[in-house]
């Protein structure tokens, strides 16, 4: 009885694994910015300009990763430490995606599903 269940389960796995792999296979199509009479160099220039135009610096505190763990918080409080104290400050530059998309669209680009290039 156990052997029969194991064989049925093994058979089922052998049938399902290829189906899952096929479902995850790339379709050969991907989204990309397109515009008539535009080569890669001109697109890269416009893409860079829109990203630079919509960059915004940010600074935020990084919370303690263990602050969510009640046992860790208890240990910190027993030692007289603040368990919610941030561990540092993170800063950098991020692009406002909505403004970036609006910039690219204003330059005449559209975001469409295109066949992927094979590189041949």
JOCORGI-V48238 format. One record per helix or strand of 3 or more residues. SS is the DSSP state (alpha for helix, beta for strand). FROM is the first residue (numbers start at 1). LEN is the number of residues. If there is no record, write none. Layout:
ss:SS from:FROM len:LEN
ss:SS from:FROM len:LEN
This chain:
ss:alpha from:2 len:23
ss:beta from:29 len:6
ss:alpha from:40 len:14
ss:beta from:55 len:8
ss:alpha from:70 len:9
ss:beta from:88 len:8
ss:alpha from:97 len:10
ss:beta from:110 len:6
